Amino acid sequence: MTALLQDHPPVLEAYRQYQRFNQDERLRAIDDAHQRYLLDIASDREEAREEGIAQKAVEVVRNMKLKGYPIADIAEVTGLSYTEVERLN
């Protein structure tokens, strides 16, 4: 691999640094923790987005009920059960 990179000193230096990084357990542990942190942040954002969508769906169901839509129609359109639609106020 290094023979291929001899004509590209910046790339060769980056490769050497990458090799040193991979051999340093402390740095790998720090990177691992950072990657888990990034996944947690992404997961939290996704959960918040899904919660926002669910809250909006509840609001739509409530508005449909206020406008007098039949509960059976609301259930069919939203995919909620008849009982779930009934419970939402």
ABEGO torsion letter per residue (X at the ends): XAAAAAABAAAAAAAAAAAAAAABAAAAAAAAAAAAAAAAAAAAAAAAAAAAAAAAAAAAAAAAAAAGBBAAAAAAAAGBBAAAAAABX
